[in-house]
Amino acid sequence: MLIYRFLSGEDDSAFCHKVTRALSEGWTLHGSPTYAFDGFTKKMRCAQA
């Protein structure tokens, strides 16, 4: 059984650090990151499995 981890957050350096930390802990990326505009906060959001 495969276990997936889904990371999401504002498209900023904190999100990049989240992904980097997950990679350093042995997780691997699955697919490409997804970007979406959050109309409520007026900021881009990013997600990566």
PyMOL commands that set and color helices and strands:
alter all, ss='L'
color gray80, all
select helices_A, chain A and resi 13-24
alter helices_A, ss='H'
color red, helices_A
select strands_A, chain A and resi 7-10+34-38+43-48
alter strands_A, ss='S'
color yellow, strands_A
deselect
rebuild
show_as cartoon
